[in-house]
Amino acid sequence: MAKFMLCVIISAAKRGIHSTGAKSMGGHGHADEPFYMHAKHMYNLDRMKHQALKMSLGVFTAFSIGVGVPIYAVIFQQKKTASG
């Protein structure tokens, strides 16, 4: 048993850090650059169709989640404490 443990320790000591080679990428790092989903001008918000509707809905949704989730958490926690 001691011989086996010695072999395990020696083999563990010989083991080094191995890494796979980094793939070399040209340009900005996308192999399929022309077909890459995030186009160069993807975030031109001033040219977005129905900008006022989409932005106001996005802001309202984010605000509602930011207010609603903590209120729900407090109510849930108080109900849980009261019932115990």
Secondary structure, DSSP 4 states (H G I P E B T S, - for coil): -HHHHHHHHHHHHH-----PPPPP--TTS-TTGGG-SS-TTTT-GGG-TTHHHHHHHHHHHHHHHHHHHHHHHHHHHHHHHHH-
